[in-house]
Amino acid sequence: MKKILHITASARGEESASYLLSQQAIARLREQHPEVRVVVRDLHAEPLPHVDNLYANTLGRKQGGTPHAQGRSSLAWSDLLIEELKAADALVIATPMHNFTVPSSLKAWLDHVVRIGVTFNSTSAGKIGTLPDRPVYIAISRGGARDRQPDFLEPYLRAILPTIGLKDLRFID
Ligand SMILES: Cc1cc2nc3c(=O)[nH]c(=O)nc-3n(C[C@H](O)[C@H](O)[C@H](O)COP(=O)(O)O)c2cc1C
């Protein structure tokens, strides 16, 4: 294992519970692979925009459209984030639960990497992922007890990540 992509979705930076939990996973991976490099994608420090008109049109197989008025277009973000994903031998995702599901920062990341014709294909047998599988460690923190509230976070990640080919999911709760 040469490279880990560490995706952090909390607004609480390095004090975040999910971040600290994910650091334990990274420490264990470092023990097994001392040379491993960690690339951080901090979704709070560098927030991703919502998808733009051009990206929505492109994914909907429509011509044209307008990119974000300022900064990188969604297509450019998507290309960059997918390259980052492809280059990693393992993923470590740190995420709090927000309103029973993933924070909007992580949802924005997913909207940019789950891309028809690129990371999955729509076939008569359903959506088939194109990314090679690799371990994905997912550190989750919640404020409330797990059995006293709905959980759309873990089931959502169990559905969306295999859609792009990432099936080896290891939840750390
Ligand atoms: C906007 C928002 C929504 C939240 N929604 C939930 C929730 O639905 N269920 C829950 O158990 N905790 C919820 N929490 C609490 C966080 O999940 C909890 O404090 C968690 O430990 C924070 O993790 P972090 O330190 O990694 O950010 C919410 C927090 C925020 C800021």
The ligand as an SDF file (V2000), in Angstrom:
LIG
                    3D

 31 33  0  0  0  0  0  0  0  0999 V2000
  -25.8710   20.0280   11.6680 C   0  0  0  0  0  0  0  0  0  0  0  0
  -25.6990   18.8730   12.6320 C   0  0  0  0  0  0  0  0  0  0  0  0
  -26.5980   17.8240   12.6020 C   0  0  0  0  0  0  0  0  0  0  0  0
  -26.4430   16.7410   13.4690 C   0  0  0  0  0  0  0  0  0  0  0  0
  -27.3080   15.6930   13.3830 N   0  0  0  0  0  0  0  0  0  0  0  0
  -27.1420   14.6160   14.1790 C   0  0  0  0  0  0  0  0  0  0  0  0
  -27.9770   13.4830   14.0510 C   0  0  0  0  0  0  0  0  0  0  0  0
  -28.8880   13.4100   13.2380 O   0  0  0  0  0  0  0  0  0  0  0  0
  -27.7640   12.4460   14.8800 N   0  0  0  0  0  0  0  0  0  0  0  0
  -26.7470   12.4340   15.7880 C   0  0  0  0  0  0  0  0  0  0  0  0
  -26.5950   11.4380   16.4900 O   0  0  0  0  0  0  0  0  0  0  0  0
  -25.9270   13.4810   15.9240 N   0  0  0  0  0  0  0  0  0  0  0  0
  -26.0860   14.5660   15.1390 C   0  0  0  0  0  0  0  0  0  0  0  0
  -25.2460   15.6290   15.2530 N   0  0  0  0  0  0  0  0  0  0  0  0
  -24.1720   15.5870   16.2410 C   0  0  0  0  0  0  0  0  0  0  0  0
  -22.8500   15.0830   15.6460 C   0  0  0  0  0  0  0  0  0  0  0  0
  -23.0260   13.9420   14.8130 O   0  0  0  0  0  0  0  0  0  0  0  0
  -21.9260   14.6960   16.7710 C   0  0  0  0  0  0  0  0  0  0  0  0
  -21.6810   15.8210   17.5940 O   0  0  0  0  0  0  0  0  0  0  0  0
  -20.6520   14.1050   16.2770 C   0  0  0  0  0  0  0  0  0  0  0  0
  -19.9620   13.4940   17.3220 O   0  0  0  0  0  0  0  0  0  0  0  0
  -19.7700   15.1800   15.6530 C   0  0  0  0  0  0  0  0  0  0  0  0
  -18.6740   14.5210   15.0670 O   0  0  0  0  0  0  0  0  0  0  0  0
  -17.3640   15.3480   14.6820 P   0  0  0  0  0  0  0  0  0  0  0  0
  -16.7180   15.7160   15.9920 O   0  0  0  0  0  0  0  0  0  0  0  0
  -16.5560   14.3640   13.8930 O   0  0  0  0  0  0  0  0  0  0  0  0
  -17.8020   16.5280   13.8870 O   0  0  0  0  0  0  0  0  0  0  0  0
  -25.3830   16.7240   14.4100 C   0  0  0  0  0  0  0  0  0  0  0  0
  -24.4740   17.7990   14.4310 C   0  0  0  0  0  0  0  0  0  0  0  0
  -24.6340   18.8650   13.5590 C   0  0  0  0  0  0  0  0  0  0  0  0
  -23.6270   19.9970   13.5970 C   0  0  0  0  0  0  0  0  0  0  0  0
  1  2  1  0
  2  3  1  0
  2 30  2  0
  3  4  2  0
  4  5  1  0
  4 28  1  0
  5  6  2  0
  6  7  1  0
  6 13  1  0
  7  8  2  0
  7  9  1  0
  9 10  1  0
 10 11  2  0
 10 12  1  0
 12 13  2  0
 13 14  1  0
 14 15  1  0
 14 28  1  0
 15 16  1  0
 16 17  1  0
 16 18  1  0
 18 19  1  0
 18 20  1  0
 20 21  1  0
 20 22  1  0
 22 23  1  0
 23 24  1  0
 24 25  2  0
 24 26  1  0
 24 27  1  0
 28 29  2  0
 29 30  1  0
 30 31  1  0
M  END
$$$$
